[in-house]
């Protein structure tokens, strides 16, 4: 049988109780076990321990490097915490699982391969059918207007109503979430929890924004609002742009000052204003068509 450390310690303890000196104990061990015998310093240290009253030959527990907590159980626990809350922080994981920040970092990046990134804002969460309908419509328009080279596109103006929300936006740090390696980048709808809101209608042409009309005094978006308030403002803006363009061509020195044109229907410049304002007959025609 091959002797181990505890066997030699027992022999040293026996020699200590026999009253042998350190050197006598070492010589005896060396004669019996030659190169397998413990060194003189080992014999000396154990004699000192026995002189202090120690009776155990087992290794005492001592402070040292703790056992690693990066084990499958802890890794799975961290994975579940992330799945339950993508905004979970290091401190929350530490408090929940009682593991160090270093171990958490190792689990997150070396074992789970997760990273924390900001969610990308998108205007709406669309279904696949809604996305396909938009793509089909765009392809149809491109074909109809010869990939946008047709001059008819300059006669197209489009608009839509939308709520403008006031809300408390998340900070960039609040918006970050944990994402696993095989997952898509996160997105979120732009609108958050609103504290107030305002309905507006925006209109655009090929050259960009035309006008924005706000819905005032809790009015309803209907044909009357479009014909009496919204469309006259849109036509006025289009006419302003057209008249300014024509005047700039005929008179290179022509310039518009802030008070030249009153888009609210005033009379700052009657010649321009008369050209731009829709006639009473046109307004009546819009109302009759809407009914």
Protein Blocks (a to p, Z undefined) as FASTA:
>chain_A
ZZdfklmmmmmmmmmmnopafklmmmmmmmmnmmmpccfklmmmmmmmmmnopabfbdcd
dddddddfbdfklmmmmmmmmmmomkbcfklmmmmnopafklmmmmmmmmnopacddddd
dfbdcdfklmmmmmmmmmmmmmmnonolamklmmpccdddddddddddddfklmpccddf
kbccddddfbacdfbdcdddddddfkbcfbdcddehhiacdfklmmmmmmmmmmmmmmmm
mmmmmmmmmmmmbccdfklpcckopafblmlmmmmpccfklmmmmmmmmZZ
